[in-house]
């Protein structure tokens, strides 16, 4: 048996665009909060921080690169975590608007959803009833009638627009067909390996969070990509830690963070992103695995390095 532990890339998704401010007082909204939470997550062991921005007053998800510039330099100066910027934004944005932070700021990593899909947030209305801001309830209600748009043309536009930046992509796959879409762009030479496949489980509109769903996603990715990819998972809500544990047992990597789940146990709100990083780190080390440092993750993902970003 090898004396070396397998290295696990831990991504922490700090705020996202799914949860609204009234759902948790711990959800970071302002640039200062996003920077502080990102640095603390990195100190707790996150190899990668995945970042969205929000209007600092209302908490509405925004893709204004100027807002990203208010927290990215502090994160870069205070820790060595890989910065991964969203190109997903939120369902109400155009693809051109969603692209701007990654296009202008040239991060080492950016997320990219592999298809158009229903994105049902409205079931959260059954848990959360009181909202501080006028936009929150309609935002959740309207998700019953909105398709998150990411056509083949949109995906190609994002990939080719960032090709000159040296930015690589976290390929987000919410269903089996998204794996085939990634394989299509890999076959065409528009995507380059090694791929980081982030499989998303338990979001209404995508694949479920049953162990059979996890196994099916992994089997399909193995068949399509062989040794030319790294697999990571995220589970939505209460599925976060069980899905992560399944991935770890199957040789995969993990993503946690308040974007994906507000919870740190049944009925217990996570007080920080770092809480979730520490919890998953305990599971990783309990399995005799080791968390990858940012530089180890850079090597695993063939990234360009933090000295080549534009922030």
N, C-alpha and C positions, 0 to 999 in steps of 0.2 A: 504494500500500500504506500502511495506517495505521502511524504511528510508535509507537502505543501497543500494548504487549503485552497479550494476553488474560490476565485474572486467574484463577488456579486456586485453589479452596478445598482446602486440605490438612487432612484430619481425621486425628488420631492416636488410636487406640483403645488405651488404656494397659495394661489387664490382662485385662478380659473374664471369661468364666466357662468357656471351653473348655479351656484348658491348665491342668495341675495343677502344683503347686510343684516336683515332682521333675523336671519336663521341662527346666527351665532355672533356674540360679541367678540369672538376671537378671530373672525375672518379678517385678514389684512386688507385694507382698502387704500390707505394713503401711501404715497411713495416711501415715506419714512417707515411705515409698518411693513410694507413689502420688503424693503431692504433689511430691516431688522429680522424678520422671519426667515428670510433667505440665508442670512449669515448664521443664524442660530441653527438652522437645519443642516448647513454645511458643517458646522462645528459638531453637531450630533452624529455626523457620518454620511450625509448625503453626498454622493459623487456628482450629481447633476441637480440643478434647480430649474424647474420649468416655470416660465413666467408669463402672466397676462398683466395688463394694467387696468385700473379702474378710475373713474372720476372720483377725486378725493372728497367731494362733498356728498354726492348721491350714491356712490358705489356702483354706478352703471359701468359695465365693461366697455372699454374704449381701446382703440388701436392707434392712438396718436403717438408717433415716435417721440415727441417731445416729453410725454409723460414717462415713457420708458427711460429716457435720458436722465430723469430725476432720481432713479434708483439704481440703474446699472453701474455707474462709476463707483458708487459706494460698495456695492457687492463685490465688484472686481478688486477693489483696493483692500477689502477686508478678508477675503477668503479666496481659495483657488478652485472653487466648484465650477464645473462646466455650466455655462449659461445656455439654456434652451428656450428660445422664444416661440410663442405660438404664431401659426398662420391660420388658426381656426377662429380666433376672436370670439364672435358670437354669431348666432343664426341670423341676426338682422343686418349683418354687414356685407358689403360687396367683396368679391375676391380681391379686387384692387386695394381696398382699404385694409383687408386682413393681412395682405402681403407686406405692407410698408415697414413695420418694425424690423422684420428679418431682412428685407431688401436694403434698408438704409443702415442698419446697425451691424450687419454681417456677423452674426453670432457663430459660434462653433457648431451649434445644433439648432434646428428649428423643427417644430412638429408639423405634420401634414396628414390630414385625414384622407383615406383612400376611397372616398365615395360619397355620394349624396345619400341622405338617410333621414327618416323620421327621428326626432330628438325629443322624446317626451319627458318634460320636466313637471308637468301639471300634477302628477300624483303627490308631489311634495306639499300641495295645498291641503292634503288631509292631515299633515303633521303640523304645519305652520299656518296660523290664521291671522296673526297681527303683524302688520307691516309698517315700518317707519316712513317709507318713501312711496310716492304714488305709482312709480313705475314697476314695483316688485310684483304685485298680484297680476296685472295684465301680462307681464313678462312670462310668468309661469302658465297662466291660462292659455295664452296664445300659442304655446308650444304644441298644443293639440292639433294645430292647423298649419304648422310651418315645417317645411323640409329644409334641412341643412344642405345647402347646395355645394357640391364639389364634383363637377363633371370631369370627364377625361380631359377636356380642353383646359379646365381650371387647374387641374393637377399638373398638366404639362406646362402651363403658364408659370406656375409657382416654381417648379423645378428648374425651368430654363432661365427664369429671371434671376435666380440665385446662383446659377452655375458658375459665374465668374467670381463669386464671393468666397468660394471654398467652404461654404456652409453645407454640412451634411444633415440628413433628415431622420427624425424619429418618425417612422412610418406607423401611423395609428390605424389599426384594423379593428373595426367594431363588428365584423362578421366575416364569414369564410370567403365571400366574394371579394372582400377587400384584399385578401392575400393574393388572389388571382390578378387583381388590378396591379398590385405591386410587382408581381412577376411579369406582367405585360410591359411595364415601364423598364424593368430590368432587362428584359429580352431586347427592347428597342435601344438600349444603351443610354437612356435618359436618366435612369437611376444607376448608381454604381455601388457595388458591394464593398465592404461588408455592410449589410443592411441592419439597422436597429428596428426590429418589428415590435411595436408596442400593442399587444392585444388587450382590448377593452371589454370587460365582462360586466353584465348586470345593468346596463343603461337601457331604458325602454326605447325600443327601436333597433337595438342591436342584439348580438348573441347573449344568451343567458349566462348565469353564474353557476350552473351545475357542473360537477366534476367531469361529466361526459363532454360538456361544451369545451372545457379547458383542454382535455385530452385531444379532442377533434381538431381544435385550433393548432395545437402543437404538432400533431401528426401531419396535418396539411402543410404547415410551414416547413417542416423537415423535408417533406417530399418535394416541395417547390424550390427550396433554397439551399438544401444540403448543408454544407459547412460554411456557406457564404452569408451567414446572418447570426445575429445575437437576438435572443428572445427575451422580452420583458412583458410584464402583465400589470394591469391595474384592475381592481374590483371596485365597483361603485357602492357607496354607502356601507352597509354592514358586511358586504362581501369583500371589503378591502383586505383584511388580514387573512381570511381563509384562502382567497385566491392567491395572495402572495405566498402563503405557505405551500400551496400546490406547486406553484412555479419553482420555488426553491428546491422542492423534492424532485422536480423534473429537469433540473439543470438550468433553469432560467434566472432572470433578473427581475427586479421589482420596482414598482412606483407606488408611493404613498403621498399624502398631503391633503390639505383642506379643500383643494379643488375637487378631489374625488370622494372624500368622506369627511364629515364634520365630527366624527365620533372617535372616541378612544375607549371603547367598551360599551356594553348595552346601556343606553340611556345616559351616557356620560359624554358630554362634549369635550373634544380635545381642546386643551387650552393653548396649544401651539402646534405648528407643523413639526417642530423638533420632538414633541411628544410621540408622534407617529413614527418618526425616524428612529427614535430610541426603541420603540416597541418592536419594529421590524428588525432592528439590529440585534436585539436579544434573541429573536427567532433564528436569524442567520447564524449567529455565533453558537446558539444551542444545537444547531445542526452540524457543527464543526466546519462551517464555512467562514469566509472572511469578507468584509466590505472592501470593495475596490476604492483605492484613493482616486482623486480626480485624475492624476497623471496616469495611473493604471487604466482608468476608463478611457482616457484619450487614446492610449495605445490600442486598447481593445477595439475601439470604434474608428480608428484611423482619422482622428480629428486634426485640424490644422494648428491648434494651440491658441491660448488666450491672448498672445501678443499680436494676433492678426485679426482681431475684431475691431469694430469702429465705435467703441465707447470706452 
